[in-house]
Structures are given as structure tokens and as C-alpha cells.
Amino acid sequence: MIRFVDVHKSYRVDGKDVPALEPFNLEIADGEVFGIIGHSGAGKSTLIRLINLLERPSGGRIFIGDTDMAALPDPALRAARQRIGMIFQHFNLLSSQTVSENIAFPMRIAGEKDAQAIRARVDELLQRVGLTAHANKYPSQLSGGQKQRVGIARALANRPSLLLCDEATSALDPQTTASVLDLLAEINRELKLTIVLITHEMDVVRRVCDRVAVLDAGRIVEQGTVADVFLHPTHATTQRFVREALPEEAAGENVPYQNVSGRIMRLSFRGEATWSPTLGRVTRETGIDFNILAGRIDRIKDMPYGQLTLAMQGANVDAALQALRAAGIEVEELAR
Ligand SMILES: Nc1ncnc2c1ncn2[C@@H]1O[C@H](COP(=O)(O)OP(=O)(O)OP(=O)(O)O)[C@@H](O)[C@H]1O
């Protein structure tokens, strides 16, 4: 578990302390993929760099397990950092070293001298990230997605229990982003590695994260499971992020409700509920009518979800809503 307790951070600029992160508390559980989303300047990089003490907090304490990171003397901090992998937006590979040498680098730094052990580990990692055929190439001969795979293999070299991802897919096209996120999800699942990632894209959060915190101007304004935050964002910043990730017509935002008769409801189905014919059953049983105004079915990580905006008509709409809620469907009234 990573635990921030009353942590805050200011930078000294022109002799003045300028706050980058207001005091906050945050817990990240072992084995989860935790996303931190925010606009430019919100404090995301500062927050993630506090975890491995690339930035020191101005106050408060940061625990990884029982270890108070800021209290560690230098050699112990170096050792603790070797158990934390990190990947970067611009990959930060050594351009004069091959793929294999880049991956071996952190093992050498950590004092591994057994060339055979290093080679075996590099081969294993190349296989995991799908780059065996590129072992002897230089970074300049690789695509962006391949460079990030080298970054991931290098970050895993010393068998970390925690992986920090600093805008790891921001420089990649959508298809490459998807494949790198799939790789991160696989690593999380198979190696039981905790992953903390920062991003400015809700779609990245939706694809891989279990929980998310939303940062706005140095404050955590919302946090929770991705499904809760994504389906019911409460803060204006979160609502904007979610809107950016949804086509507007799917969110039902632009439907001219005044031209539609009936009560306008948004239904959210999660997990199992997505596959059950509940809406059909309830409308049959209550004799109501409905008109579909907008809708989508998608996934939040491994969980399917659906959202439908409906105009409902008939004497028994309230009974229908009650039956839908009883079947585990979330119902919000948008207009009547
Ligand atoms: N070394 C520094 N010295 C002074 N101010 C800094 C320093 N690093 C960051 N800041 C300031 O702290 C605030 C938060 O910056 P941070 O880089 O953490 O935000 P971010 O959300 O990661 O932004 P981006 O997405 O643009 O990287 C900004 O106002 C920034 O200007």
C-alpha cells in the first residue's frame, strides 16, 4: 500500500514558495492500477515523483508499505527506488545502447555482475514485451510503441513491486496506445504489480485503471472506482474529462429534450446487468413505452457497461423505474 498522509508540495520560485499540491491524503492498494488525471499544470508529475522521492514533499509523510520514504537514509532510499520501476512519456532510452543493453542497464546499476543471469533476464523481458526480434537494434531504429516497450522491459528489470507511468502513452497514436495499455494491464494481472499512472486522457483511465483521482489546480477534487467516477462524475473538471472521452451523441448531451414527450431518463447498466433483457421485461410488465434517444455499450477495464438515454411514457413509469433499480440498473432523470 502507498499512503500519502497530509502531504503537500511547494516549489521555490524567485524566493517565494509556490504551492503545486495542496495538503492531501491518498491510499493506493497493492496490486491495483491507480490513475491520476488532470490538465497541464494540475500537479500530476509532482504527485507521481513524490512516490519515489524524485521530488521531496514540503510536508507530510509518504509510506510504501511500512516504510516512511522521506525518512530513509540515502543508501536505503537507493535500494527502495530499485524496487520501483518508472516509464516516461519520451521513453528516456540510452540512444548509444541497443535494446538489450538498455534493458540490462538497471541490473548493472543495481550491482548484478553475472552476465549469464543478466542475459537470461533480458531474454525473458524481451519476450514479455514482444521485442525478441529487435534485441540488437538501437532506439533510433524503433517505432514509438516499440521504444515504450523497451522502457517497460527496463522498468521491470529489477523485479519491482511498483511501476510508475508518467504520461506513458501521450506520445503514441491511438492504436499503439491501446497495445501499450494492454501490455500494462497484462503485467498488472500476471505479475501482481501495483501500477500508478498519470494521464490527461480519460480514455486511458477507462481502459486500464481500477481507481482514479482527479487533480485540479493542485487539489484532488474527486476519487473513486473508475466505474463510479466515469458513470457519475460530480466535479466539473471530471465531467469535462468524461465528456471528452465520450462521443456527445452517446452521452445524450445534445438531444433537444423539449421536442420529446415523456420523462427523459438515463439508464446505466454495469457488468452482468448489461447482458440481461431487463428493460424488455420491465416495459412488458409495467406497460410503459420508451423511445431510445442515445446509447452506447463499452467497457471500463474488464467490465462491460451500457448507457441508454430514453424518453419514457405511460402511467406506470415510476413503477418501471423502481423495477429497473431493483434489477441493479442505475437510473437518473435528466428532464421531465
Ligand atoms: N521544478 C519546478 N520548479 C518550480 N515550479 C514547478 C516545478 N515543477 C513543477 N512546477 C510547477 O508546479 C505545478 C504543477 O506542475 P506539474 O508538472 O506537477 O503538473 P502536471 O499536471 O504534471 O503538468 P503537465 O501535464 O503539463 O506535465 C505547475 O504550476 C508547475 O509550473
The ligand as an ORCA input file, in Angstrom:
! r2SCAN-3c Opt
* xyz 0 1
  N      10.849     22.288    -10.570
  C       9.837     23.173    -10.501
  N      10.053     24.421    -10.073
  C       9.055     25.311     -9.964
  N       7.771     25.043    -10.267
  C       7.487     23.817    -10.694
  C       8.498     22.826    -10.855
  N       7.910     21.681    -11.313
  C       6.595     21.956    -11.434
  N       6.331     23.224    -11.064
  C       5.008     23.870    -11.038
  O       4.135     23.076    -10.265
  C       2.847     22.997    -10.857
  C       2.491     21.536    -11.132
  O       3.372     21.037    -12.122
  P       3.360     19.507    -12.598
  O       4.471     19.358    -13.605
  O       3.368     18.617    -11.429
  O       1.932     19.432    -13.322
  P       1.400     18.358    -14.369
  O      -0.027     18.158    -14.022
  O       2.274     17.181    -14.392
  O       1.524     19.160    -15.743
  P       1.943     18.599    -17.208
  O       0.841     17.683    -17.628
  O       1.991     19.865    -18.024
  O       3.253     17.922    -17.046
  C       2.898     23.854    -12.126
  O       2.387     25.108    -11.805
  C       4.372     23.943    -12.426
  O       4.685     25.136    -13.080
*
